[in-house]
Structures are given as structure tokens and as C-alpha cells.
Amino acid sequence: MAKVYEYLDDYAVGERFISPARTITEADIVNFAGITGDWHPLHTDVEYAAQTPYRERIAHGMLTLSIGMALPFRLGGHSSFLPKSFIAFYGMDNVRFMAPTKIGDTIHCEVEVTEITVKGKSGGVLTTQNQIKNQRGEVLVSYGVKVLRDKRP
């Protein structure tokens, strides 16, 4: 039987989670550019991007981060590392964009619990170190996350 993660108390420092994967498409890049207004030619102009060191269009870093950091939610049910006792997103630290995400890259997120801090009687902060990787295992984005969680009643 799989371990159930409902409350802050259910986690242990060192535990790891690996999300399902998702392929980044041209439509993702165009939609993100439209939503954000970031139409930089590195992301949206084939001819311009061909002249850059990347030799092709790449995804916005924030697009990779946005999609990648949501992938662990797809673990679903009680195996999700953020189930029903999630209170709020508390913060993000040390975001680093390590490598480009290309159209057609399939990304996933690897999460490691690095700290559990009890705050009062009813909850605390779950701290994780996350890496978004491509299908070749290359780290694209690295960052830390803090979320507020309920303790077991």
C-alpha cells in the first residue's frame, strides 16, 4: 500500500517525488507569449532564433518554470505531495535557469523534501528543493519552494 500524504506530519526530510512528464509544444510558447506579452524573437521568430547560440526557438524560462512546477500536482490523490492539507504557497528561493527548453522537450519535476518547520500547534512549512529536467535528464530549472501545510488534528 502506498504511503498517504495528507498532513505536514506525513513527510520526512529526504523523501523524493517524481512527477509525470509533459512535452513542451510550439502552441505552449505562442500561448505564453500572448498571455504575458513577451514576444521576444528568441521565442517567437524562427529566423532570429536560428542566428542565436541555441540555433532554434526556445521556451521562455518562466514558461518552463510555470509548467514544470505544476507537474507534481498530477501525481494525484493521496500520492500527490500537496494534497488536501495544503494551505498556501509561501515562497520560492534560488531560482536558476540552467539550460534551454526546446520545442519538443519532455519535462518532469523532481522534488526532495529538505526541511519541515512546525509553526504553532496547527501547521508548519514544508520546504522542498525542486529540479525540472528534460528527457535527457538535464536540469533546466532548479529552485526551492516553501508551502504552508496543516498538521494532523
matplotlib code that plots the C-alpha trace (Angstrom):
import matplotlib.pyplot as plt

x = [0.0, 1.3, 2.2, -0.6, 0.5, -2.3, -0.6, 2.7, 3.4, 3.3, 6.6, 10.2, 13.3, 14.9, 11.7, 11.6, 8.8, 9.0, 6.2, 4.6, 6.1, 4.8, 6.0, 6.5, 4.9, 5.1, 1.5, 2.6, 5.2, 2.8, 0.1, 2.5, 3.8, 0.2, -0.7, 2.4, 3.2, 6.7, 7.1, 10.9, 12.1, 14.2, 10.9, 8.8, 10.9, 12.4, 14.9, 16.1, 16.5, 18.5, 21.2, 21.5, 23.7, 20.6, 20.1, 16.3, 13.4, 13.4, 10.7, 10.5, 12.2, 9.1, 7.0, 9.3, 9.1, 5.3, 4.5, 7.2, 6.4, 2.7, 3.6, 3.8, 0.1, -0.5, 0.7, -3.0, -4.9, -3.0, 0.3, 0.4, 3.0, 0.4, -2.9, -5.9, -4.0, -2.2, -2.8, -0.8, 2.2, 4.7, 7.6, 10.3, 14.0, 17.2, 15.6, 18.2, 17.6, 20.3, 19.6, 17.2, 13.9, 13.3, 10.1, 9.5, 11.4, 9.5, 9.9, 9.3, 9.9, 11.9, 11.1, 13.1, 11.8, 14.7, 13.1, 10.0, 9.3, 6.5, 4.8, 2.4, 0.0, -1.8, 0.7, 4.0, 6.2, 7.3, 10.4, 11.5, 14.3, 13.0, 14.6, 12.8, 14.6, 14.2, 14.0, 17.8, 18.0, 19.4, 18.5, 16.6, 15.4, 16.4, 14.5, 13.4, 9.8, 8.1, 4.4, 2.2, 0.6, -1.7, -0.5, -2.6, -5.5]
y = [0.0, 3.4, 6.0, 8.6, 12.3, 14.2, 16.4, 18.0, 15.1, 12.6, 13.8, 13.1, 15.0, 13.3, 11.9, 12.3, 12.6, 12.4, 14.0, 12.7, 14.3, 16.7, 17.7, 21.4, 22.5, 25.4, 26.2, 26.5, 29.1, 31.1, 31.0, 32.0, 34.9, 36.0, 35.8, 37.6, 40.0, 38.6, 38.3, 38.2, 36.9, 34.2, 32.5, 33.5, 34.2, 31.2, 33.3, 35.3, 32.3, 30.4, 33.1, 32.7, 30.2, 28.0, 27.8, 27.4, 28.9, 28.1, 28.3, 31.2, 30.3, 31.3, 29.0, 26.1, 27.0, 27.5, 24.2, 22.3, 23.3, 22.3, 18.8, 17.3, 18.1, 15.4, 12.8, 12.8, 11.5, 10.9, 10.3, 14.0, 15.8, 18.7, 17.1, 18.4, 20.0, 22.5, 26.0, 28.3, 28.8, 30.5, 31.3, 30.4, 30.7, 30.4, 30.0, 29.2, 28.6, 26.1, 25.1, 26.0, 24.2, 23.4, 22.7, 19.0, 18.6, 16.4, 17.8, 16.4, 17.7, 16.0, 17.1, 16.4, 17.4, 19.3, 20.8, 20.6, 23.5, 23.4, 26.8, 26.7, 24.0, 23.5, 23.7, 24.5, 24.9, 22.1, 23.1, 21.3, 21.5, 21.0, 20.3, 20.5, 18.1, 17.2, 13.7, 13.5, 14.2, 17.7, 20.2, 23.0, 24.9, 24.5, 26.2, 25.8, 26.0, 26.6, 25.7, 26.1, 22.8, 21.7, 19.3, 16.3, 17.3]
z = [0.0, -0.9, 1.8, 2.3, 2.4, 4.0, 6.6, 7.3, 9.8, 6.9, 5.4, 6.2, 5.2, 2.3, 0.7, -3.1, -5.6, -9.4, -11.4, -14.6, -17.7, -20.3, -23.8, -24.4, -27.7, -30.1, -29.0, -25.4, -26.4, -28.5, -25.9, -23.2, -25.3, -25.8, -22.2, -20.9, -23.8, -24.0, -27.8, -27.7, -31.0, -29.3, -28.5, -31.5, -34.6, -36.4, -38.4, -35.5, -33.2, -35.9, -35.5, -31.7, -29.9, -29.4, -33.2, -32.7, -30.8, -27.1, -24.4, -22.1, -18.8, -16.9, -19.1, -18.2, -14.5, -14.6, -16.3, -14.5, -11.0, -11.5, -12.8, -9.2, -8.8, -11.5, -9.1, -8.0, -5.0, -1.8, -3.6, -4.5, -2.5, -2.0, -1.1, 0.8, 3.8, 1.5, 2.9, 0.7, -1.5, 0.9, -1.3, -3.8, -3.4, -5.5, -8.9, -11.5, -15.2, -16.1, -19.7, -22.5, -23.0, -26.7, -28.6, -28.3, -24.9, -22.5, -18.9, -15.5, -11.9, -9.2, -5.7, -2.5, 1.0, 2.6, 5.7, 7.9, 10.2, 12.7, 13.2, 16.1, 17.0, 13.8, 10.9, 9.5, 6.5, 4.1, 2.2, -0.9, -3.5, -7.0, -10.4, -13.7, -16.1, -19.7, -21.3, -21.3, -17.5, -18.0, -15.3, -16.9, -13.8, -10.2, -7.3, -3.7, -2.6, 0.7, 1.3, 4.4, 5.5, 8.2, 10.9, 11.8, 14.0]

ax = plt.figure().add_subplot(projection="3d")
ax.plot(x, y, z, "-o")
ax.set_aspect("equal")
plt.show()
